[in-house]
Amino acid sequence: MDLTQLRAFVTVAREGNLTRAAEKLHLTQPAVSLQIKALQSSLDLVLFNRTSTGMALTDDGAKLLPFAERVMASVAEFREGVAALHTTLSGALSIGTILDPEFIRLGPFLKRLVETYPQLSTQLQHGMSGWVLQQVKAGALDVGFFLGTPGKECHSLTLTSFTYSVVAPQGWKNRVAGKGWEALAKLPWIWTPPESAHNRLLTKTFGQYKVTPNKVALVDQEPSMLNLVKSGVGLSLVRESIALREAHAHGLVIADAVSLSTELSFIALARRKNEPTIAAAFSLLQELWQS
């Protein structure tokens, strides 16, 4: 079966008019008409009826249209695959990941990356935000996700802004309601290592108020922090969406007078930003977060 005939069939069906279809296909109207006739003859079916306004699908034509559209979509996908295989972009890209995959949209990002550049392999390493920054600066990672502003050494793309809330154990409402940072500093805190965004944000904030928080535990994973809060150990900094979920599900208390904002960024060394693999990763990630 001739693909040009199928393309003509789909285009005429969509446009409902030979003249407009011919313009879309960059052909003459007689040429499109001949293609439709040839297709009808090969199928031994009438696909269109002429009307006062143009061309209307017959019942048979309407039944066959979805099949033809899928064929044309498959052809387009095949051509995209061929084009991708001709790309010169190949090799490996090491990516530093943080938080949970859903939040940073890791799955959709990698899907686009491997579909667009099938000759490019990816290597993922997971850690805390500050660790990813250290590895990017050291050249151990090509790119990575980061919370906050990475500094002048790095080229960064801001993906989204979000808010952190302070969460407290169930039953602590009277202890945290209406309390500012100075008062909250006196309560027990679940602390994080220096490489953590929580540490950077809280250290800066408490420093501005010239107070030292009461640190009673040190953990490096968000699930562990939440578990300790649920167990009644102390306060923790948690993404607002998670804080709301945990407050609803487990009765955790959200401190209502404080919050902190930061950004999710994608980073690479500034001097490497124009390397093909790195530039491609930035471009695809920007498209993903803007769509």
C-alpha positions in Angstrom: 0.0 0.0 0.0 1.3 3.4 -0.9 1.9 5.7 2.1 1.3 8.8 0.0 -2.2 7.5 -0.6 -2.8 7.0 3.1 -1.4 10.4 3.9 -3.8 11.9 1.3 -6.7 10.0 2.8 -5.9 11.2 6.4 -5.4 14.8 5.3 -8.6 15.0 3.2 -10.5 13.4 6.1 -9.2 16.0 8.5 -9.7 19.0 6.2 -13.0 17.9 4.7 -11.9 19.6 1.5 -9.7 18.7 -1.4 -8.3 22.2 -1.9 -7.3 22.6 1.7 -5.8 19.1 1.8 -3.8 19.8 -1.4 -2.4 23.0 0.3 -1.4 21.0 3.4 0.3 18.3 1.3 1.9 20.8 -1.1 0.3 19.1 -4.1 -2.2 20.1 -6.7 -5.9 19.3 -6.2 -6.0 16.9 -9.1 -3.0 15.0 -7.7 -4.7 14.5 -4.4 -7.9 13.5 -6.1 -6.0 10.8 -8.1 -4.4 9.5 -4.9 -7.8 9.1 -3.2 -9.2 7.4 -6.3 -6.2 5.0 -6.5 -6.6 4.1 -2.8 -10.3 3.5 -3.1 -9.7 1.3 -6.1 -7.0 -0.8 -4.4 -9.3 -1.2 -1.3 -12.4 -1.7 -3.4 -14.2 0.7 -1.1 -15.7 4.2 -1.3 -14.1 6.3 1.3 -15.6 9.7 0.6 -18.8 11.3 -0.6 -18.7 14.6 -2.4 -20.9 17.3 -0.7 -21.7 20.9 -1.4 -18.9 22.0 1.0 -16.3 19.4 0.2 -15.6 15.8 1.0 -17.4 13.7 3.7 -16.2 10.3 5.0 -18.5 7.4 4.2 -19.1 4.9 7.0 -16.3 2.7 5.6 -14.0 5.7 5.5 -14.8 6.7 9.1 -14.0 3.1 10.2 -10.7 3.0 8.4 -9.5 6.5 9.4 -8.2 5.6 12.9 -6.2 2.7 11.4 -4.7 5.0 8.8 -3.9 7.7 11.5 -2.0 5.1 13.5 0.0 4.0 10.5 1.0 7.6 9.8 1.9 8.1 13.4 4.0 5.0 13.4 5.8 6.2 10.2 6.5 9.6 11.9 7.8 7.8 15.0 10.0 5.5 12.8 11.5 8.5 11.1 12.2 10.2 14.4 14.0 7.0 15.5 16.1 7.0 12.4 17.0 10.7 12.9 18.0 10.0 16.5 20.3 7.2 15.4 22.1 9.6 13.1 22.9 12.0 15.9 26.5 12.4 16.8 25.6 12.6 20.5 26.9 9.5 22.3 28.9 8.5 25.3 27.9 8.7 29.0 26.3 11.3 31.1 26.6 11.0 34.9 23.7 12.6 36.8 23.4 13.4 40.5 19.9 12.9 41.9 18.4 14.1 45.2 15.1 13.7 47.1 12.5 11.4 45.6 12.3 10.6 41.8 8.7 11.9 41.5 9.6 15.3 42.8 12.5 15.9 40.5 10.6 14.2 37.6 13.5 11.8 37.1 11.5 9.2 35.2 10.1 11.5 32.5 13.4 13.2 32.1 15.3 9.9 31.5 12.6 8.7 29.2 13.0 11.8 27.0 16.8 11.6 27.2 17.1 8.0 26.0 14.4 8.3 23.3 16.0 11.5 21.9 19.6 10.3 22.2 19.6 6.5 22.1 23.4 6.3 21.8 23.8 8.2 25.1 24.0 6.2 28.3 23.3 7.6 31.8 24.8 6.8 35.1 22.9 7.9 38.2 24.2 8.6 41.7 22.0 9.6 44.6 22.9 11.8 47.5 22.3 15.0 49.4 22.1 18.3 47.6 25.5 19.6 48.8 27.2 16.3 47.9 25.9 16.6 44.4 27.3 20.1 44.1 30.7 18.9 45.4 30.8 16.0 42.9 29.9 18.3 40.0 32.6 20.7 41.0 35.1 17.8 41.3 34.1 16.5 37.9 32.8 13.2 39.2 29.3 14.1 38.0 28.5 15.9 34.8 25.2 17.4 35.9 22.9 17.1 38.9 19.9 18.3 40.8 20.5 20.9 43.6 18.5 22.8 46.1 19.3 26.5 46.3 21.8 28.7 44.5 25.0 26.8 43.6 27.3 29.8 43.1 29.2 31.4 40.2 31.2 28.3 39.4 28.1 26.6 38.2 25.6 27.0 35.4 22.1 26.4 36.7 18.6 26.1 35.5 15.8 26.8 38.0 13.1 24.2 37.7 10.7 25.2 40.4 10.4 27.0 43.7 8.9 25.4 46.8 8.4 25.8 50.5 9.7 24.0 53.5 7.5 23.7 56.7 8.5 22.9 60.2 6.7 19.8 61.5 6.3 18.7 65.1 5.1 15.5 66.7 1.4 14.8 67.3 0.2 16.7 70.4 2.8 19.5 70.1 0.4 22.2 68.8 0.6 24.3 71.9 4.4 24.1 71.8 4.7 25.4 68.2 1.6 27.4 67.4 2.4 31.1 66.7 6.1 30.5 67.6 8.9 32.2 65.7 12.4 30.8 65.0 13.8 32.1 68.4 11.2 30.1 70.4 11.4 27.1 68.1 15.2 26.9 68.6 14.7 25.9 72.2 12.7 22.8 71.3 14.4 19.5 70.3 15.5 19.4 66.6 16.3 16.5 64.3 19.3 17.8 62.5 21.0 16.9 59.1 24.6 16.9 57.8 26.2 20.0 56.3 25.6 18.6 52.8 21.9 18.8 53.3 19.7 21.7 52.1 17.9 21.5 55.5 21.2 22.2 57.2 22.0 25.1 55.0 18.6 26.7 55.3 18.2 26.3 59.0 21.8 27.3 59.9 21.4 30.5 58.0 18.0 31.2 59.5 19.0 30.5 63.1 22.2 32.5 62.5 20.2 35.5 61.5 18.4 35.3 64.9 21.6 34.6 66.7 20.2 31.5 68.4 21.5 27.9 68.5 19.0 25.1 67.9 18.7 22.2 70.4 19.9 19.4 68.2 19.0 15.9 69.6 19.5 13.7 66.6 21.4 13.7 63.3 19.9 11.9 60.2 20.5 12.1 56.5 17.3 10.7 55.0 13.9 12.4 54.8 12.0 9.2 55.7 14.1 8.8 58.8 13.5 12.4 59.8 9.7 11.9 59.5 9.9 8.7 61.4 11.6 10.4 64.3 9.0 13.2 64.3 6.2 10.6 64.4 8.0 9.0 67.3 7.9 12.2 69.3 11.7 13.0 69.1 11.5 16.5 67.9 11.0 19.0 65.1 12.1 18.7 61.4 12.1 20.7 58.2 10.0 19.0 55.6 8.7 20.0 52.1 5.3 21.7 52.5 3.5 19.1 50.4 4.8 16.2 52.6 4.1 18.2 55.8 0.4 18.6 54.7 0.2 14.9 53.8 1.7 13.8 57.1 -0.5 16.2 59.1 -3.6 14.7 57.5 -2.5 11.1 57.7 -0.6 10.9 61.0 -1.6 14.1 62.9 1.8 15.8 62.7 1.7 19.4 63.7 2.9 22.2 61.3 4.4 25.3 62.9 2.1 28.0 61.6 4.3 31.0 62.0 7.4 30.0 60.0 8.4 28.6 56.7 11.4 28.6 54.4 11.6 28.8 50.6 14.1 27.5 48.2 14.5 26.4 44.5 15.1 23.1 42.8 17.9 23.6 40.2 19.7 21.6 37.7 23.5 22.3 37.6 26.7 21.8 35.8 30.1 23.5 35.9 29.8 26.8 34.0 32.9 26.1 31.9 31.2 22.8 30.7 27.7 24.1 29.9 28.3 24.0 26.1 29.5 20.4 26.0 26.9 18.6 23.7 25.7 16.1 26.2 25.3 18.6 29.0 23.6 21.2 26.8 21.2 18.5 25.6 20.3 17.5 29.1 19.6 21.1 30.1 17.5 21.6 27.0 15.4 18.5 27.5 14.9 19.2 31.2 13.8 22.8 30.5 11.2 21.5 27.9 9.9 19.0 30.4 9.4 21.5 33.2 7.8 24.1 30.9 5.3 21.6 29.4 
